C-alpha cells in the first residue's frame, strides 16, 4: 500500500526506521528507562497516527515502547490496515 492510498478515518500500521537516542539495551528510552547510551537506528512496527502529505512525514506510535516518532515516508515499509478486536472482558 502507498501513503497516498490511505483513507482518512481508517486505522493503519507500518514498519519504520528512525535515528534516535537509544538505551544501552538498544531501545528508545521511556520514562522509567535505563541510562542513554548512544544515537542509533531503531526499527519497529507502529500505528500511523498522522500523515503529512505535503512534507511526506508521518507520526507513528511504536507498538513496543508506546513512544511516538516522526518518520519520513521513505523510511517506512509494509503499510497495512489494522483490524481492531473487541475486548469482551468485564
N, CA, C and O atoms as a DFTB+ gen file, in Angstrom:
360 C
 N C O
     1  1       0.845      -1.177       0.000
     2  2       0.000       0.000       0.000
     3  2       0.889       1.238       0.000
     4  3       1.964       1.242       0.601
     5  1       0.443       2.264      -0.665
     6  2       1.174       3.525      -0.755
     7  2       0.568       4.537       0.218
     8  3      -0.606       4.438       0.576
     9  1       1.372       5.501       0.637
    10  2       0.902       6.525       1.571
    11  2      -0.311       7.281       1.041
    12  3      -1.188       7.663       1.815
    13  1      -0.368       7.500      -0.264
    14  2      -1.482       8.246      -0.837
    15  2      -2.754       7.411      -0.944
    16  3      -3.822       7.952      -1.233
    17  1      -2.656       6.093      -0.715
    18  2      -3.825       5.215      -0.754
    19  2      -4.543       5.137       0.594
    20  3      -5.609       4.529       0.695
    21  1      -3.969       5.746       1.619
    22  2      -4.578       5.705       2.953
    23  2      -5.889       6.487       2.944
    24  3      -5.961       7.605       2.435
    25  1      -6.922       5.873       3.518
    26  2      -8.233       6.502       3.607
    27  2      -8.395       7.114       4.992
    28  3      -8.308       6.398       5.989
    29  1      -8.629       8.432       5.080
    30  2      -8.838       9.055       6.388
    31  2      -9.974       8.366       7.151
    32  3     -10.999       8.010       6.570
    33  1      -9.777       8.188       8.444
    34  2     -10.788       7.549       9.284
    35  2     -10.539       6.068       9.509
    36  3     -11.128       5.474      10.413
    37  1      -9.675       5.460       8.700
    38  2      -9.323       4.055       8.896
    39  2      -8.019       3.972       9.677
    40  3      -7.281       4.954       9.764
    41  1      -7.730       2.798      10.249
    42  2      -6.510       2.605      11.039
    43  2      -5.480       1.839      10.224
    44  3      -5.799       0.874       9.529
    45  1      -4.214       2.302      10.329
    46  2      -3.121       1.700       9.571
    47  2      -1.884       1.561      10.458
    48  3      -1.722       2.270      11.451
    49  1      -1.028       0.638      10.074
    50  2       0.266       0.457      10.731
    51  2       1.322       0.321       9.641
    52  3       1.011       0.085       8.474
    53  1       2.587       0.478      10.052
    54  2       3.689       0.313       9.110
    55  2       4.939      -0.084       9.884
    56  3       5.013       0.077      11.103
    57  1       5.903      -0.599       9.161
    58  2       7.226      -0.803       9.722
    59  2       8.004       0.477       9.454
    60  3       7.843       1.095       8.402
    61  1       8.853       0.879      10.409
    62  2       9.583       2.127      10.252
    63  2      10.991       2.006      10.808
    64  3      11.293       1.133      11.621
    65  1      11.840       2.908      10.343
    66  2      13.207       3.031      10.831
    67  2      13.448       4.505      11.120
    68  3      13.067       5.373      10.336
    69  1      14.093       4.780      12.272
    70  2      14.332       6.169      12.672
    71  2      15.653       6.255      13.424
    72  3      16.040       5.322      14.128
    73  1      16.341       7.383      13.268
    74  2      17.538       7.660      14.068
    75  2      17.079       8.332      15.357
    76  3      16.378       9.342      15.310
    77  1      17.467       7.782      16.510
    78  2      17.008       8.311      17.785
    79  2      17.984       7.946      18.894
    80  3      18.910       7.160      18.692
    81  1      17.764       8.527      20.063
    82  2      18.556       8.140      21.232
    83  2      18.149       6.725      21.635
    84  3      16.970       6.375      21.600
    85  1      19.138       5.914      22.017
    86  2      18.884       4.544      22.433
    87  2      19.510       4.291      23.798
    88  3      20.510       4.911      24.157
    89  1      18.916       3.379      24.552
    90  2      19.484       2.972      25.831
    91  2      20.618       1.995      25.562
    92  3      20.886       1.642      24.414
    93  1      21.280       1.562      26.625
    94  2      22.349       0.586      26.436
    95  2      21.809      -0.783      26.012
    96  3      22.584      -1.665      25.643
    97  1      20.473      -0.967      26.063
    98  2      19.854      -2.190      25.537
    99  2      19.459      -2.051      24.066
   100  3      18.934      -2.993      23.473
   101  1      19.711      -0.874      23.472
   102  2      19.422      -0.673      22.058
   103  2      17.984      -0.323      21.743
   104  3      17.548      -0.470      20.601
   105  1      17.220       0.149      22.756
   106  2      15.837       0.547      22.524
   107  2      15.663       2.014      22.906
   108  3      16.447       2.538      23.697
   109  1      14.639       2.693      22.353
   110  2      14.402       4.082      22.723
   111  2      14.034       4.189      24.204
   112  3      13.395       3.287      24.745
   113  1      14.421       5.262      24.854
   114  2      14.130       5.416      26.279
   115  2      12.650       5.652      26.549
   116  3      11.931       6.190      25.707
   117  1      12.205       5.242      27.735
   118  2      10.867       5.539      28.218
   119  2      11.031       6.336      29.502
   120  3      12.157       6.644      29.894
   121  1       9.939       6.674      30.161
   122  2      10.030       7.474      31.377
   123  2      10.831       6.785      32.484
   124  3      11.530       7.446      33.253
   125  1      10.728       5.473      32.560
   126  2      11.434       4.721      33.604
   127  2      12.595       3.915      33.023
   128  3      12.828       2.774      33.422
   129  1      13.310       4.510      32.092
   130  2      14.335       3.807      31.331
   131  2      15.690       3.783      32.026
   132  3      15.936       4.483      33.008
   133  1      16.531       2.965      31.482
   134  2      17.932       2.960      31.893
   135  2      18.623       4.179      31.289
   136  3      17.991       4.983      30.604
   137  1      19.899       4.309      31.540
   138  2      20.643       5.455      31.026
   139  2      20.766       5.395      29.507
   140  3      20.767       4.320      28.906
   141  1      20.868       6.577      28.902
   142  2      21.049       6.666      27.455
   143  2      22.466       6.275      27.103
   144  3      23.409       6.553      27.845
   145  1      22.602       5.629      25.966
   146  2      23.911       5.159      25.544
   147  2      24.411       5.902      24.322
   148  3      25.532       6.411      24.317
   149  1      23.587       5.969      23.283
   150  2      24.070       6.490      22.014
   151  2      22.903       6.872      21.107
   152  3      21.752       6.548      21.399
   153  1      23.200       7.547      20.028
   154  2      22.240       7.752      18.948
   155  2      22.415       6.582      17.996
   156  3      23.538       6.205      17.662
   157  1      21.308       6.012      17.565
   158  2      21.403       4.869      16.668
   159  2      20.136       4.687      15.867
   160  3      19.194       5.471      15.979
   161  1      20.121       3.649      15.061
   162  2      18.982       3.329      14.217
   163  2      18.070       2.367      14.959
   164  3      18.519       1.349      15.488
   165  1      16.786       2.700      14.992
   166  2      15.772       1.867      15.646
   167  2      14.726       1.506      14.610
   168  3      14.227       2.372      13.891
   169  1      14.393       0.218      14.535
   170  2      13.361      -0.265      13.616
   171  2      12.286      -0.981      14.402
   172  3      12.575      -1.719      15.344
   173  1      11.033      -0.758      14.002
   174  2       9.918      -1.382      14.702
   175  2       8.673      -1.298      13.835
   176  3       8.733      -0.920      12.665
   177  1       7.548      -1.655      14.429
   178  2       6.244      -1.520      13.798
   179  2       5.453      -0.512      14.608
   180  3       5.522      -0.508      15.837
   181  1       4.698       0.347      13.926
   182  2       3.940       1.365      14.640
   183  2       2.604       1.656      14.010
   184  3       2.369       1.390      12.831
   185  1       1.736       2.212      14.831
   186  2       0.420       2.646      14.390
   187  2       0.562       4.056      13.814
   188  3       1.142       4.935      14.450
   189  1       0.035       4.262      12.624
   190  2       0.114       5.570      11.977
   191  2      -0.939       6.473      12.615
   192  3      -2.134       6.185      12.555
   193  1      -0.486       7.568      13.227
   194  2      -1.387       8.497      13.900
   195  2      -1.767       9.667      12.996
   196  3      -2.934      10.051      12.927
   197  1      -0.778      10.229      12.305
   198  2      -0.995      11.401      11.442
   199  2      -0.057      11.294      10.255
   200  3       1.088      10.866      10.397
   201  1      -0.543      11.684       9.083
   202  2       0.352      11.768       7.925
   203  2       0.338      13.183       7.391
   204  3      -0.701      13.844       7.361
   205  1       1.490      13.633       6.975
   206  2       1.677      14.966       6.405
   207  2       2.018      14.767       4.931
   208  3       3.162      14.477       4.582
   209  1       1.022      14.925       4.080
   210  2       1.200      14.669       2.648
   211  2       2.175      15.668       2.041
   212  3       3.009      15.294       1.216
   213  1       2.082      16.931       2.438
   214  2       2.926      17.974       1.853
   215  2       4.412      17.711       2.099
   216  3       5.226      17.864       1.188
   217  1       4.772      17.315       3.329
   218  2       6.173      17.083       3.682
   219  2       6.578      15.612       3.664
   220  3       7.730      15.281       3.944
   221  1       5.639      14.733       3.336
   222  2       5.862      13.287       3.297
   223  2       6.470      12.773       4.607
   224  3       7.490      12.085       4.624
   225  1       5.790      13.141       5.705
   226  2       6.160      12.692       7.049
   227  2       4.955      12.037       7.700
   228  3       3.816      12.272       7.295
   229  1       5.209      11.213       8.713
   230  2       4.131      10.602       9.479
   231  2       4.517      10.561      10.948
   232  3       5.687      10.402      11.294
   233  1       3.506      10.708      11.813
   234  2       3.715      10.487      13.241
   235  2       3.211       9.086      13.515
   236  3       2.059       8.758      13.235
   237  1       4.104       8.251      14.077
   238  2       3.841       6.835      14.276
   239  2       4.050       6.493      15.744
   240  3       5.024       6.937      16.352
   241  1       3.137       5.699      16.325
   242  2       3.302       5.243      17.706
   243  2       3.848       3.818      17.683
   244  3       3.206       2.893      17.185
   245  1       5.043       3.669      18.231
   246  2       5.727       2.377      18.283
   247  2       4.929       1.418      19.162
   248  3       4.559       1.773      20.281
   249  1       4.657       0.205      18.670
   250  2       3.871      -0.746      19.458
   251  2       4.673      -1.382      20.594
   252  3       4.088      -1.924      21.531
   253  1       5.996      -1.323      20.522
   254  2       6.827      -1.911      21.587
   255  2       6.989      -0.969      22.771
   256  3       6.844      -1.389      23.919
   257  1       7.290       0.306      22.503
   258  2       7.608       1.251      23.578
   259  2       6.492       2.263      23.837
   260  3       6.536       2.981      24.836
   261  1       5.502       2.329      22.961
   262  2       4.411       3.308      23.013
   263  2       4.894       4.741      22.758
   264  3       4.108       5.680      22.882
   265  1       6.164       4.925      22.407
   266  2       6.690       6.252      22.068
   267  2       6.230       6.640      20.674
   268  3       5.973       5.786      19.826
   269  1       6.133       7.942      20.456
   270  2       5.763       8.445      19.136
   271  2       7.002       8.983      18.434
   272  3       7.855       9.623      19.049
   273  1       7.085       8.711      17.134
   274  2       8.195       9.163      16.308
   275  2       7.645       9.835      15.061
   276  3       6.610       9.429      14.533
   277  1       8.340      10.858      14.594
   278  2       8.047      11.448      13.281
   279  2       9.040      10.818      12.313
   280  3      10.255      10.921      12.485
   281  1       8.493      10.160      11.288
   282  2       9.343       9.447      10.331
   283  2       9.046       9.911       8.913
   284  3       7.934      10.334       8.598
   285  1      10.058       9.822       8.073
   286  2       9.882      10.138       6.656
   287  2       9.203       8.951       5.978
   288  3       9.464       7.798       6.324
   289  1       8.340       9.235       5.021
   290  2       7.674       8.155       4.301
   291  2       8.684       7.173       3.722
   292  3       8.449       5.965       3.719
   293  1       9.808       7.689       3.230
   294  2      10.810       6.822       2.602
   295  2      11.451       5.868       3.602
   296  3      12.112       4.913       3.196
   297  1      11.270       6.105       4.916
   298  2      11.828       5.232       5.948
   299  2      10.790       4.270       6.506
   300  3      10.944       3.746       7.609
   301  1       9.726       4.040       5.729
   302  2       8.669       3.121       6.137
   303  2       8.454       2.050       5.073
   304  3       8.765       2.245       3.898
   305  1       7.918       0.923       5.509
   306  2       7.548      -0.159       4.594
   307  2       6.295      -0.835       5.138
   308  3       5.870      -0.580       6.264
   309  1       5.729      -1.682       4.332
   310  2       4.632      -2.571       4.727
   311  2       3.463      -1.849       5.401
   312  3       3.034      -2.239       6.488
   313  1       2.957      -0.815       4.766
   314  2       1.760      -0.134       5.262
   315  2       0.581      -1.078       5.065
   316  3       0.395      -1.638       3.985
   317  1      -0.215      -1.248       6.121
   318  2      -1.361      -2.145       6.027
   319  2      -2.450      -1.673       6.989
   320  3      -2.187      -0.917       7.923
   321  1      -3.669      -2.131       6.744
   322  2      -4.784      -1.766       7.612
   323  2      -4.696      -2.527       8.926
   324  3      -4.113      -3.608       8.999
   325  1      -5.284      -1.943       9.958
   326  2      -5.364      -2.573      11.276
   327  2      -6.805      -2.989      11.500
   328  3      -7.728      -2.208      11.267
   329  1      -6.995      -4.214      11.951
   330  2      -8.320      -4.675      12.339
   331  2      -8.327      -4.818      13.848
   332  3      -7.686      -5.713      14.400
   333  1      -9.060      -3.926      14.517
   334  2      -9.115      -3.935      15.976
   335  2     -10.071      -5.018      16.442
   336  3     -11.133      -5.216      15.852
   337  1      -9.692      -5.717      17.501
   338  2     -10.556      -6.741      18.076
   339  2     -11.223      -6.172      19.314
   340  3     -10.613      -5.426      20.081
   341  1     -12.503      -6.542      19.500
   342  2     -13.219      -6.082      20.685
   343  2     -12.714      -6.822      21.907
   344  3     -12.390      -8.008      21.848
   345  1     -12.654      -6.097      23.018
   346  2     -12.280      -6.700      24.287
   347  2     -13.582      -6.954      25.055
   348  3     -14.216      -6.018      25.543
   349  1     -13.971      -8.223      25.155
   350  2     -15.249      -8.569      25.781
   351  2     -15.121      -8.913      27.245
   352  3     -16.082      -9.413      27.829
   353  1     -13.974      -8.668      27.874
   354  2     -13.827      -8.985      29.280
   355  2     -14.548      -7.948      30.134
   356  3     -14.555      -6.763      29.802
   357  1     -15.143      -8.384      31.210
   358  2     -15.904      -7.482      32.087
   359  2     -15.149      -7.191      33.350
   360  3     -15.636      -6.450      34.204
